[in-house]
């Protein structure tokens, strides 16, 4: 279970760990700024506790041989789907967005889709590993797509279209990394194009409004376009060096909605300017680069695909979140890893880093 020699710590990826730690500290500071006008430290306390729990989880996972996780890939998948089914039956949420994505157990409220994402990555990595020699067999591929499709559909039904897109993205990336034939990617793209009308008619009114707002930024500036407009005003007002920490007018006077969650990057842009935004992007680049290095040097397909899945998940979150805050992507409610407020989100992301570090430590032939 704990197969770790002292010399293995030479393989510990300190660059990844320190980068993620800096991101967490950065995030807590920006959440403090975003919630300063709320006259409460609840958000900072929750984020700090989740971060500390995540660091403890990392310490445990680094000592744990990641191969043990792979032995439970089927129960992990069953639990992941079970949680999503529970959301479909008992989920709670915000009525104005029509989404019921949370479960409440006692006084504890959490978002099962965040947990399920990791479960899906672990399951697919192991399942593909066990069937890697038949990855381009139609039957094997159909099984993989069906097993991945069940949680994607359950997430989309909440409805949480943004998270469903995240899962779809990392599934495609993992299949691509596993060596799937390009013709299947072409078929999938063609099916996706043909399915667009069906997807459109299945969207909720608020989801369609978000797309219309993205296509026509000047439409309804006090309604559906309010978030995007205020975000761009905040980022633009920050200019190169920002207005100063805790000094952003859009942030501190509450013109910017969801500033501690989905629009935390706008807070960074307003208060720390272009320099702060670029510094954050640089930290993300280092994190993704180290994850790719770990995946590349993994001793087996399972470890490699798991880390690739985590990297792809982080990448689409970063791309979509920053893109929507600057007006390059439609608003989907996708949070920014290690920066956005969210206890479940923070803890799960740190668990992913812990598993990746375990893969790095238990790989062969690499010493720092």
VEXDREN-2710 file (C-alpha; in Angstrom, 1 decimal):
% VEXDREN-2710
k/r/px/py/pz
1/UNK/0.0/0.0/0.0
2/UNK/2.7/2.5/1.1
3/UNK/5.5/1.6/-1.3
4/UNK/7.9/4.5/-0.8
5/UNK/11.6/4.5/-0.2
6/UNK/13.5/7.5/1.1
7/UNK/15.3/8.1/-2.2
8/UNK/11.9/8.4/-3.9
9/UNK/11.5/11.8/-2.4
10/UNK/14.2/12.9/-4.9
11/UNK/11.5/12.4/-7.5
12/UNK/9.0/14.6/-5.7
13/UNK/7.9/17.4/-8.1
14/UNK/8.6/20.4/-5.9
15/UNK/8.0/22.7/-8.8
16/UNK/4.4/21.5/-9.2
17/UNK/3.7/21.5/-5.5
18/UNK/5.1/25.0/-4.9
19/UNK/3.3/26.4/-7.9
20/UNK/-0.1/24.9/-6.8
21/UNK/0.6/26.2/-3.2
22/UNK/1.2/29.7/-4.6
23/UNK/-2.0/29.5/-6.7
24/UNK/-3.9/28.5/-3.5
25/UNK/-2.5/31.5/-1.5
26/UNK/-3.1/33.8/-4.5
27/UNK/-6.7/32.6/-4.6
28/UNK/-7.4/33.0/-0.9
29/UNK/-6.1/36.6/-1.0
30/UNK/-8.3/37.4/-4.0
31/UNK/-11.3/35.8/-2.4
32/UNK/-10.6/38.0/0.6
33/UNK/-10.6/41.1/-1.6
34/UNK/-13.8/39.9/-3.5
35/UNK/-15.7/39.4/-0.3
36/UNK/-14.4/42.3/1.7
37/UNK/-17.7/44.2/1.3
38/UNK/-19.7/41.2/2.6
39/UNK/-18.5/42.0/6.2
40/UNK/-17.8/38.3/6.8
41/UNK/-14.8/36.0/6.6
42/UNK/-16.8/32.9/5.9
43/UNK/-15.6/32.5/2.3
44/UNK/-12.0/32.9/3.3
45/UNK/-12.4/30.4/6.2
46/UNK/-14.0/27.8/4.0
47/UNK/-11.4/28.2/1.3
48/UNK/-8.5/28.0/3.8
49/UNK/-9.9/24.9/5.5
50/UNK/-10.5/23.2/2.1
51/UNK/-6.9/24.1/1.1
52/UNK/-5.5/22.7/4.4
53/UNK/-7.5/19.5/4.0
54/UNK/-6.3/19.3/0.4
55/UNK/-2.6/19.6/1.5
56/UNK/-3.2/16.8/4.0
57/UNK/-4.7/14.7/1.2
58/UNK/-1.7/15.4/-0.9
59/UNK/0.6/14.2/1.9
60/UNK/-1.4/11.0/2.1
61/UNK/-1.6/10.4/-1.6
62/UNK/2.1/11.0/-2.1
63/UNK/2.8/8.1/0.3
64/UNK/0.2/5.9/-1.4
65/UNK/1.1/4.0/-4.5
66/UNK/-1.3/5.3/-7.1
67/UNK/-1.7/1.7/-8.5
68/UNK/-3.8/0.9/-5.5
69/UNK/-6.4/3.5/-6.7
70/UNK/-6.6/1.7/-10.0
71/UNK/-7.6/-1.5/-8.3
72/UNK/-10.9/0.2/-7.2
73/UNK/-11.7/1.8/-10.6
74/UNK/-15.1/0.1/-10.9
75/UNK/-16.3/1.0/-7.4
76/UNK/-15.1/4.6/-8.0
77/UNK/-17.1/4.7/-11.2
78/UNK/-20.2/3.3/-9.5
79/UNK/-20.0/5.9/-6.7
80/UNK/-19.4/8.7/-9.2
81/UNK/-22.5/7.8/-11.2
82/UNK/-24.5/7.1/-8.0
83/UNK/-23.7/10.6/-6.8
84/UNK/-24.9/12.1/-10.1
85/UNK/-28.1/10.0/-9.9
86/UNK/-28.6/11.3/-6.3
87/UNK/-28.4/14.9/-7.7
88/UNK/-31.0/14.0/-10.3
89/UNK/-33.4/12.8/-7.6
90/UNK/-32.6/15.0/-4.6
91/UNK/-30.4/17.9/-6.0
92/UNK/-30.8/21.4/-4.8
93/UNK/-29.7/24.6/-6.5
94/UNK/-30.3/28.2/-7.5
95/UNK/-33.7/28.6/-9.1
96/UNK/-32.8/31.7/-11.1
97/UNK/-30.4/29.6/-13.2
98/UNK/-32.6/26.5/-13.2
99/UNK/-29.7/24.3/-12.1
100/UNK/-29.9/21.7/-9.3
101/UNK/-26.3/20.7/-9.0
102/UNK/-25.8/20.3/-5.2
103/UNK/-26.5/17.7/-2.6
104/UNK/-27.2/18.5/1.0
105/UNK/-26.4/15.9/3.7
106/UNK/-27.1/17.3/7.1
107/UNK/-25.5/20.7/7.2
108/UNK/-23.0/19.8/4.5
109/UNK/-23.6/21.0/1.0
110/UNK/-21.4/19.9/-1.9
111/UNK/-21.4/19.6/-5.7
112/UNK/-21.1/15.9/-6.7
113/UNK/-20.1/16.7/-10.3
114/UNK/-16.8/17.9/-9.0
115/UNK/-16.1/14.6/-7.3
116/UNK/-17.5/12.6/-10.3
117/UNK/-15.0/14.3/-12.7
118/UNK/-12.1/12.8/-10.9
119/UNK/-13.8/9.5/-10.6
120/UNK/-14.5/9.4/-14.4
121/UNK/-10.8/10.2/-15.1
122/UNK/-9.6/7.4/-12.8
123/UNK/-12.0/4.9/-14.2
124/UNK/-11.3/5.8/-17.9
125/UNK/-7.6/5.8/-17.3
126/UNK/-7.7/2.2/-15.9
127/UNK/-10.3/1.0/-18.4
128/UNK/-8.3/2.2/-21.3
129/UNK/-5.1/0.8/-19.8
130/UNK/-6.7/-2.6/-19.6
131/UNK/-8.0/-2.4/-23.1
132/UNK/-5.2/-0.4/-24.8
133/UNK/-4.4/-3.1/-27.4
134/UNK/-8.0/-2.9/-28.6
135/UNK/-8.5/0.8/-28.3
136/UNK/-9.3/1.1/-32.0
137/UNK/-11.7/-1.8/-32.1
138/UNK/-15.2/-0.4/-32.6
139/UNK/-16.8/-2.4/-29.8
140/UNK/-14.2/-1.3/-27.3
141/UNK/-14.5/2.3/-28.3
142/UNK/-18.3/2.1/-28.1
143/UNK/-18.0/0.7/-24.6
144/UNK/-15.7/3.5/-23.5
145/UNK/-18.0/6.2/-25.0
146/UNK/-21.1/4.6/-23.4
147/UNK/-19.4/4.5/-20.0
148/UNK/-18.3/8.1/-20.3
149/UNK/-21.6/9.2/-21.8
150/UNK/-23.7/8.1/-18.8
151/UNK/-22.1/10.7/-16.4
152/UNK/-22.0/13.3/-19.1
153/UNK/-25.7/13.0/-19.7
154/UNK/-26.5/13.0/-16.0
155/UNK/-24.4/16.2/-15.5
156/UNK/-26.1/17.9/-18.6
157/UNK/-29.5/17.0/-17.2
158/UNK/-28.9/19.0/-13.9
159/UNK/-28.5/21.1/-16.1
160/UNK/-24.8/21.9/-15.9
161/UNK/-23.8/22.2/-19.5
162/UNK/-20.4/23.8/-18.6
163/UNK/-19.3/20.9/-16.5
164/UNK/-20.6/18.4/-19.1
165/UNK/-18.4/20.1/-21.7
166/UNK/-15.4/19.8/-19.3
167/UNK/-15.9/16.1/-19.0
168/UNK/-16.4/15.7/-22.7
169/UNK/-13.2/17.6/-23.4
170/UNK/-11.0/15.5/-21.1
171/UNK/-12.5/12.3/-22.4
172/UNK/-11.6/13.2/-25.9
173/UNK/-8.0/14.2/-24.8
174/UNK/-7.5/11.0/-23.0
175/UNK/-8.7/8.9/-26.0
176/UNK/-6.4/10.9/-28.2
177/UNK/-3.5/10.3/-25.9
178/UNK/-4.3/6.6/-25.8
179/UNK/-3.7/6.4/-29.6
180/UNK/-7.2/6.5/-31.0
181/UNK/-7.4/6.5/-34.8
182/UNK/-7.9/9.9/-36.3
183/UNK/-10.8/8.6/-38.3
184/UNK/-12.9/8.1/-35.1
185/UNK/-12.1/11.7/-34.1
186/UNK/-13.4/12.8/-37.6
187/UNK/-16.6/10.7/-37.1
188/UNK/-17.1/12.2/-33.7
189/UNK/-16.7/15.7/-35.1
190/UNK/-19.2/15.0/-37.8
191/UNK/-21.7/13.5/-35.4
192/UNK/-21.3/16.6/-33.2
193/UNK/-22.0/18.9/-36.1
194/UNK/-25.1/16.9/-37.1
195/UNK/-26.3/17.0/-33.4
196/UNK/-26.1/20.7/-33.0
197/UNK/-29.9/21.3/-33.7
198/UNK/-30.8/18.7/-31.1
199/UNK/-28.4/20.2/-28.6
200/UNK/-29.8/23.6/-29.2
201/UNK/-33.4/22.6/-28.6
202/UNK/-32.4/20.8/-25.4
203/UNK/-30.9/23.9/-23.9
204/UNK/-32.7/25.8/-21.2
205/UNK/-33.8/29.4/-21.9
206/UNK/-31.1/30.9/-19.7
207/UNK/-28.4/28.9/-21.6
208/UNK/-29.7/30.1/-24.9
209/UNK/-29.7/33.7/-23.6
210/UNK/-26.0/33.3/-22.6
211/UNK/-25.1/32.3/-26.2
212/UNK/-27.2/35.2/-27.6
213/UNK/-25.4/37.5/-25.2
214/UNK/-22.0/36.2/-26.3
215/UNK/-22.9/36.7/-30.0
216/UNK/-24.3/40.2/-29.4
217/UNK/-22.3/41.8/-26.5
218/UNK/-24.3/45.1/-26.8
219/UNK/-27.7/43.4/-26.2
220/UNK/-29.4/43.9/-22.9
221/UNK/-26.5/45.4/-20.9
222/UNK/-28.5/45.6/-17.7
223/UNK/-29.8/42.0/-18.1
224/UNK/-28.2/38.9/-19.6
225/UNK/-25.1/40.8/-20.6
226/UNK/-24.6/42.5/-17.3
227/UNK/-22.0/40.0/-15.9
228/UNK/-19.9/40.0/-19.0
229/UNK/-20.0/43.8/-19.3
230/UNK/-19.1/44.5/-15.7
231/UNK/-16.3/41.9/-16.0
232/UNK/-14.8/43.7/-19.0
233/UNK/-15.1/47.1/-17.3
234/UNK/-13.3/45.7/-14.3
235/UNK/-10.4/44.2/-16.2
236/UNK/-10.1/47.2/-18.5
237/UNK/-10.0/49.7/-15.6
238/UNK/-7.1/47.7/-14.1
239/UNK/-4.8/48.7/-17.0
240/UNK/-1.2/47.5/-16.6
241/UNK/-0.6/47.7/-12.8
242/UNK/-4.1/47.6/-11.4
243/UNK/-6.0/49.8/-9.0
244/UNK/-4.4/48.1/-6.0
245/UNK/-5.3/45.2/-3.8
246/UNK/-8.7/45.8/-2.1
247/UNK/-9.1/49.0/-4.2
248/UNK/-11.1/47.8/-7.2
249/UNK/-14.3/49.9/-7.6
250/UNK/-16.2/47.3/-9.6
251/UNK/-15.2/44.7/-7.0
252/UNK/-15.6/46.6/-3.7
253/UNK/-18.8/48.4/-4.7
254/UNK/-20.4/45.1/-5.8
255/UNK/-21.0/46.0/-9.5
256/UNK/-19.3/42.7/-10.4
257/UNK/-21.6/39.6/-9.8
258/UNK/-20.2/36.3/-8.7
259/UNK/-16.9/38.0/-8.1
260/UNK/-15.6/35.4/-5.6
261/UNK/-16.4/32.4/-7.9
262/UNK/-16.9/32.6/-11.7
263/UNK/-15.5/36.1/-12.1
264/UNK/-12.5/36.0/-9.8
265/UNK/-10.1/36.6/-12.7
266/UNK/-11.9/40.0/-13.2
267/UNK/-11.0/40.9/-9.6
268/UNK/-7.3/40.0/-10.4
269/UNK/-7.4/42.1/-13.6
270/UNK/-9.0/45.1/-11.9
271/UNK/-6.9/45.2/-8.8
272/UNK/-3.5/43.8/-10.0
273/UNK/-3.8/44.7/-13.7
274/UNK/-2.2/43.1/-16.7
275/UNK/0.8/42.2/-14.6
276/UNK/-1.3/40.3/-12.1
277/UNK/-3.2/38.5/-14.8
278/UNK/-0.1/37.5/-16.7
279/UNK/1.5/36.3/-13.4
280/UNK/-1.5/34.1/-12.8
281/UNK/-1.4/32.7/-16.3
282/UNK/2.3/32.0/-15.9
283/UNK/1.6/29.9/-12.7
284/UNK/-1.0/27.9/-14.6
285/UNK/1.5/27.4/-17.5
286/UNK/4.1/26.0/-15.1
287/UNK/1.5/23.7/-13.4
288/UNK/0.3/22.3/-16.7
289/UNK/3.9/21.9/-18.0
290/UNK/4.9/19.9/-14.9
291/UNK/1.8/17.7/-15.2
292/UNK/2.7/16.9/-18.8
293/UNK/6.2/16.0/-17.7
294/UNK/4.9/13.6/-15.1
295/UNK/2.5/12.0/-17.6
296/UNK/5.3/11.7/-20.1
297/UNK/7.6/9.9/-17.7
298/UNK/5.0/7.7/-16.0
299/UNK/5.9/4.0/-15.8
300/UNK/2.6/2.9/-17.1
301/UNK/-0.4/3.8/-19.2
302/UNK/-2.7/4.1/-16.3
303/UNK/-0.7/6.8/-14.5
304/UNK/0.0/8.6/-17.7
305/UNK/-3.6/8.8/-18.8
306/UNK/-4.8/9.8/-15.3
307/UNK/-2.4/12.8/-15.2
308/UNK/-3.3/13.7/-18.8
309/UNK/-6.9/13.7/-17.8
310/UNK/-6.2/16.0/-14.8
311/UNK/-4.2/18.4/-17.0
312/UNK/-7.0/18.5/-19.7
313/UNK/-9.6/19.2/-17.0
314/UNK/-7.5/22.1/-15.6
315/UNK/-6.8/23.4/-19.1
316/UNK/-10.5/23.6/-20.1
317/UNK/-11.4/25.2/-16.8
318/UNK/-8.7/27.9/-17.2
319/UNK/-9.4/28.5/-20.9
320/UNK/-13.2/28.8/-20.5
321/UNK/-13.1/30.8/-17.3
322/UNK/-10.6/33.4/-18.4
323/UNK/-12.1/33.5/-21.8
324/UNK/-15.6/34.3/-20.5
325/UNK/-14.3/37.0/-18.2
326/UNK/-12.7/38.9/-21.1
327/UNK/-15.5/38.2/-23.6
328/UNK/-13.9/35.6/-25.8
329/UNK/-16.1/32.7/-24.5
330/UNK/-19.8/32.4/-23.5
331/UNK/-20.6/32.5/-19.8
332/UNK/-20.9/28.9/-18.6
333/UNK/-20.3/29.2/-14.8
334/UNK/-17.0/27.3/-15.0
335/UNK/-14.8/28.2/-12.0
336/UNK/-11.1/28.9/-12.1
337/UNK/-8.9/26.2/-10.5
338/UNK/-7.3/27.1/-7.1
339/UNK/-8.7/30.7/-7.4
340/UNK/-12.5/30.5/-7.4
341/UNK/-14.3/30.1/-4.1
342/UNK/-15.7/26.6/-3.5
343/UNK/-14.8/24.1/-0.9
344/UNK/-15.5/20.9/-2.9
345/UNK/-13.9/22.3/-6.0
346/UNK/-10.7/23.3/-4.1
347/UNK/-10.4/20.0/-2.3
348/UNK/-11.0/17.9/-5.4
349/UNK/-8.4/19.8/-7.4
350/UNK/-5.8/19.3/-4.7
351/UNK/-6.6/15.6/-4.6
352/UNK/-5.9/15.5/-8.4
353/UNK/-2.5/17.2/-7.7
354/UNK/-1.8/14.7/-5.0
355/UNK/-2.5/11.7/-7.3
356/UNK/-0.3/13.3/-10.0
357/UNK/2.5/13.8/-7.5
358/UNK/2.1/10.1/-6.5
359/UNK/2.5/9.1/-10.2
360/UNK/5.6/11.2/-10.4
361/UNK/7.2/9.7/-7.3
362/UNK/6.5/6.1/-8.2
363/UNK/7.7/6.4/-11.8
364/UNK/10.9/4.8/-12.9
365/UNK/14.2/6.1/-14.2
366/UNK/13.8/9.8/-13.2
367/UNK/15.7/11.6/-10.4
368/UNK/15.9/15.3/-9.6
END
